[in-house]
Amino acid sequence: LTMQKCHYCDIKTERFKPSHTHTHTQPMLEDDASADGSADFPDRASMMEVRLQAQDDEITLLKSSLADALRRIRLHDQMQLLDWSSTSRNVPTLLRSSATFTGYRWPSRIRFKTLVLGYRAANRSGPVYIQDMVKPYTPARSLRSASANRLVAPSLRAKHSTKSRLFAVLAPHWWNELPIDIRTSIKMFIRGRPITMYIPSNIQNYEDLKMEPPPERLELDWVYGYRGRDCRANLYFLPTGEALFFIACVVVLYHINNRTQRHYHKHTDCVRWSVEDSLYHLHREIQSNETQDPLQPCVHIWDSTTLVTLQQIGLGSFQRGVGSVAFSFDSGAFLCVIDDSNEHMLSVWDCNKGTKHAEVKSTNEAVFAVEFNSSDSTNIITCGKSHVYFWTLSAGQFTKKQGIFGKYKKPKFMQCFVFSLTGDVLTGDSEGNILTWGKSTFQIMRQTRAHEGSVFTLCALQGGTLLSGGGKDRKIIRWSADLAPERECEIPENYGAVRTIADVDGEELLVGTTRNAILRGTFSDGFVAIVQGHVDEMWGLATHPSQNIFLTCGHDRQVCLWNTEEHMLDWCISLEDYGLCADFCPNGSVVSVGLSTGRWMVLDLLTKEVVSESIDGNEQLSVMRYSPDGSFLAVGSHDNFIYIYNVTESGRRYTRFGKCNGHSSFITHLDWAKDGKYIMSNSGDYEILYWDIVAGCKLLRNRFESKDREWASYTCVLGFHVMGVWLEGSDGTDINALCRSHSERMVAVADDFCKVHLFQYPCPKPKAPSHKYEGHGSHVTNVCFTHNDSHLLSMGGKDTCILQWKVIGGGAGDSRERLASASSASTSSPEPASS
């Protein structure tokens, strides 16, 4: 049974935006806190007000700057038009003489309107009778001018009527006089800012390009990670030999001996709770719909053998989310649910019919656990912040009895509970005690000191023995039926505290920890990790150039190397600062990692030693990229510079070569040309710049000259070849990362809405179709193909999840050939800007 309401705030995180920072308060479980009740969430309303005010200030400044720019542009255009009106040979005498009386306004407006109509006619977007008046120029044989987007210009002496002469003759002449970079460019807009893209020469008819989804598709192959840091009741061992747990929006069934995974991924938001019945597993999700209504919590009941959904419970009935669930012990006929509303509504549902049987307000305090009495399904127990409640259901009505602490100190949190063989209730609390409650007196019969700090979990075994897991002391203790300690062990510190325990065979155990690891072992032999993951937001992702391994880094200060074939963590080291970006040297022996302080280091893959280290500025680094031959390393920083290093000694020695200075905002992405001489870069203000590195990191002012350059990789989110990945109305931060496949046939996109997209490459037209995949429960921060394009890796932000997708389908063919074959005789260009 899985449920989840992702409590991360709805304010979208904008990547690498220094003018605005916004942090998520994580519900990390300390010894005296719980997963749901102790987290200090920010005041969403006040945060929205602050952000709104900041945006208003920014809009005011932008309006002022735009008005000044428009005034300057208007003055410049007017002076040019005045000169043109007195010198152009193609302007009728009447127009030239009229300029003497009206200045430059009348001729300039006539010319502008004519060019607008000519643009629309050339691109088949104007009236039919106008389209018939102008024709694209097509040379008789293949010439360089074929891609110049020219129009057939009739002679000025041609016999036309007065009206047609002004358009059919002058429009082509004026259009062909425009600079070629204007005729062969298009514009896209992000947050109202125009971004000019230049059409490559091999595209002869941009408007006729057809965008289709790629023939390749993705299939979820493996899930790395486990959500133990802020959830409870999230690890079970099934009779099939599989461990059931969840992370992000995926429920994983991992066979602990065969080391295989199956996945239930019908959820559309993060899973936060699961409960296991002998037949079914229930899951709660945030259910999306096509009408874009607010997401509605619900519970899914599904078969763990076939992964078929059997029932959907409570769609539209729960507020905010579902906090706790439990099956009745009579073959799971009933389901008890507590939602996340202020009153924490307690409801009982018929699992077969999907109907509500009864409902009552439980408490205004946080509720951590709910369970049916093992011997009587009309009795229900709940516990949470400073309370234990005993409920009785009769004739559709609830009666409540509160647990009496009497002479015993009331703990701040009642974390968990189980039933003893005698029917008594055993609770674990934040004071480290196990309390025994009489099944009919609702009073404490006994207090047993168990752990330092909280008792996070209790697990009842056959024969009446009990397992308890501690927070601060990281101990697992085995108790006899009369609560006498029998054995204990302590899990390694690097795995965190004990979150939950699942019994395998009475001796062997599975242990979920607060640092997102699942351990397997016994009291005698100790425990080893079978599942590991990051514990905080991740950004850095890089795949090896020739091996099936990849590297990740993030805000948890960990650098991890993973094996995509063995699905295992090869090694992990800790850093002093956040890791935000990484890239492998083309020879595959070292990897560079960029940190949040401007420092970057180079690690040897075999020894894990730091072989080189440097600092560039004091701002965070956002991208590391080696040139194709490995002779240069480009380091993109938040200080608006790109630092270039010479690389020698097989990637072990680095000397500063130069610095690219020209961006007006922080660097977000960059790519090298295939010849290793040029760089294309994006910045936080949606700017595309090109650099000649060999010539001394020189900024190429004429971006038109780079339109036909071929790139070794394509990770820049802004560019002609990936213009179609942006949705209409995007604000510039909706796409966090993209990656072109090595075959140059497809491009994967990581967006801010928990989705991974697969587009055809290139996709230069707006509204390009794609395959869309769900699984992440937070903004997807990065994507990357493996060296042979067999798999795609995607990385979540706050969900700390890495998904490995298998690429299936597809065929042969080069992207440039496909693009050229889809284009025909003409190109398109933007409408001239209004004066």
ABEGO torsion letter per residue (X at the ends): XBBBBBABBABBBBBGBAABBBBBBBBBBBAABBAAAABBBBBAAAAAAAAAAAAAAAAAAAAAAAAAAAAAAAAAAAAAAAAAAAABAABBAAAAAAAAAAEAAAAAAAAAAAAAAAAAAAAGABBAAAAAABBBBBBABBBAAAAAGBBBBBBAABBBBAAAAAAAAAAAAAAAABBAAAAABBBBBBGGBBBBBBBBAABABAAABBBBBBABBBBBABBBEBBAAABBGABBBBAAGBBBBBBEABBBBBBAAAGBBBBBBABABBBABBBBBAABBBBBBBBBBAAGBBBBBBBBBBBAAAGBBABBBGBGABBGEBABBBBBABGGABBBBBBABAAGBBBBBBAAAGBBABBBBABABBBABBBBBAABAABBBBBBBGBBBBBBBBGGBBBBBBBBAEABBBBABBABBBBBAAGBBBBBBAAGBBBBBBAAAGBBABBBBABBEBBABBBBBBGGBBBBBBAAAGBBBBBBAAGBBABBBBBBAAAEBBABBBBAAGABBBBBBAAGBBBBEBAAAEBBBABBBBABBBABBBBBAABBBBBBBBAAGBBBBBBAAAGBBABBBBBABBBABBBBBAAGABBBBBBAAGBBBBBBAAAGBBABBBBBEABBBABBBBBAAGABBBBBBAAGBBBBBBBBGGGABBBBAEBBBGBABBBABBBBBAAGABBBBBBAAGBBBBBBAAAGGBBBABAAAAAABBBABBABABEAAAAAABBBGBAGAABABBBBBAAGABBBBBBAAGBBBBBBOBBABBGBBBBBBBGBABBBABBBBBAAGABBBBBBBAAGBBBBBBBBEEBBEBAAAAAAAABBABBBBBBBBBX
